[in-house]
Amino acid sequence: MSYFDAASAAPLHPVARQALQASLDEGWADPARLYREGRRARLLLDAAREAAAEAVGCRPDELVFNSSGTRAVHSGVAGALAGRRRVGRHLIVSAVEHSSVLHSAEVFETEGGTVTRVAVDRTGTVAPASYAEALRPDTALACLQSANHEVGTEQPVAAVADVCRAAGVPLLVDAAQSLGWGRVAGDWSLLTASAHKWGGPSGVGLLVVRKGVRFAPQGPTDERESGRAAGFENLPAIVAAAASLRAVRAEAAEEAVRLRELTDRIRVRVPELVGDVEVVGDPVRRLPGIVTFSCLYVDGETLLHELDRAGFSVSSGSSCTSSTLTPSHVLRAMGVLSEGNVRVSLPLGTPAEDVDRFLEVLPGTVSAVRDKLGAPVSAPATAVRAESLVVDSLGKRCPIPVIELAKVIGDVPVGGTVRVLSDDEAARLDIPAWCEMRGQEYVGEEPADHGSAYVVRRLS
């Protein structure tokens, strides 16, 4: 088996395993106590905090440990907003933030706050000017991830931090995906991260609040972690998290070069081996180990199952792998194809042979899935039957509406239109994406008795 989903959770680093086992013997006592065992535990906790702070690039007393990266985000957003309540009740986030940030924004809205969601381009990148335009006199906080968890695109954090700093607005950076590769550049104010993203144990998050940032912890607090993370510290996991972060940083530069070569190989070879594929995310400003692509006429859930059977564990942002039957909010914000989406995220040490074998297996797997769905296998027919057609895809899920559109586009003359009736949320994204890939004109969406009508004009 080849595990290609490190962006969700990286395998436990050997150093983390060793540190975890050792600290189970030495770090079980309460670090707040003054007796021998407590002092020993306090030394371990302080050493872990110093190591983590050095990796982040902050003071040890600015960093606290949380029970998860998600909890760190929730605490950081809520505390920063509460600390600046007198300034105003306006929050800025990017449209591609991790769900933990977006969920915090939704809660803030229900409590009477206002939220501006900054759009991204087709690579998933925000423009610093967009943050400048979103800033208001009542802006209390801005949030921006350092790198995207689904497509790997790195964000211009330093430039956005400068914009926010000039306006006197703190910037919270979700660094979960990037911290294992290096420090986050820029004059940011708050930072969060999660140990299971870099090979540490799950259940350890980091929250950094720079000195001078107004911050008011929310909810019940206690004397632990500066009052910013209640509850008994999971000391063995914290020690393992800090040790593994230091270890992965030591090999990050060399491993980044190697993994980037492997993901570059995937980016180049997949479109050559598999037709009708869109590789998404910034081709240059991206994390070394992540590459994401979407395949036309493919059921994402079926594709993931087939790849799993072939020995590859990958992830997907397709709606047909989601219980909500809606495509990934990241892919939607980027305006790219969502159906048949595959995210390959390589863990440290991935052999090149595993990538080569993936590239050997993928074309046949995609072809088999397309065959099962009855996807078009040749150029559209040239016979003309009508100036316009209506395709009724109501009740059918991705990628069926796009497949049915592709099958009939050749049945209208150049300049003719096809109206696709669909109640599948993914169609709103995938039909325009198909038009761009196939050189057809997406006219727009129209209301219908049920669902929506998506109008496409044939250009060639």
Secondary structure as GFF3:
##gff-version 3
##sequence-region A 1 460
A	DSSP	beta_strand	2	3	.	.	.	ID=ss1
A	DSSP	alpha_helix	14	26	.	.	.	ID=ss2
A	DSSP	alpha_helix	36	56	.	.	.	ID=ss3
A	DSSP	three_ten_helix	60	62	.	.	.	ID=ss4
A	DSSP	beta_strand	63	66	.	.	.	ID=ss5
A	DSSP	alpha_helix	69	83	.	.	.	ID=ss6
A	DSSP	beta_strand	90	94	.	.	.	ID=ss7
A	DSSP	alpha_helix	99	110	.	.	.	ID=ss8
A	DSSP	beta_strand	114	118	.	.	.	ID=ss9
A	DSSP	alpha_helix	128	134	.	.	.	ID=ss10
A	DSSP	beta_strand	139	145	.	.	.	ID=ss11
A	DSSP	alpha_helix	157	167	.	.	.	ID=ss12
A	DSSP	beta_strand	171	174	.	.	.	ID=ss13
A	DSSP	beta_strand	190	194	.	.	.	ID=ss14
A	DSSP	three_ten_helix	195	197	.	.	.	ID=ss15
A	DSSP	beta_strand	205	209	.	.	.	ID=ss16
A	DSSP	three_ten_helix	224	227	.	.	.	ID=ss17
A	DSSP	alpha_helix	235	273	.	.	.	ID=ss18
A	DSSP	beta_strand	277	280	.	.	.	ID=ss19
A	DSSP	beta_strand	290	295	.	.	.	ID=ss20
A	DSSP	alpha_helix	300	309	.	.	.	ID=ss21
A	DSSP	beta_strand	312	313	.	.	.	ID=ss22
A	DSSP	three_ten_helix	319	321	.	.	.	ID=ss23
A	DSSP	alpha_helix	329	334	.	.	.	ID=ss24
A	DSSP	beta_strand	341	345	.	.	.	ID=ss25
A	DSSP	alpha_helix	352	373	.	.	.	ID=ss26
A	DSSP	beta_strand	388	392	.	.	.	ID=ss27
A	DSSP	alpha_helix	400	408	.	.	.	ID=ss28
A	DSSP	three_ten_helix	409	411	.	.	.	ID=ss29
A	DSSP	beta_strand	417	422	.	.	.	ID=ss30
A	DSSP	alpha_helix	427	438	.	.	.	ID=ss31
A	DSSP	beta_strand	441	447	.	.	.	ID=ss32
A	DSSP	beta_strand	452	457	.	.	.	ID=ss33
###
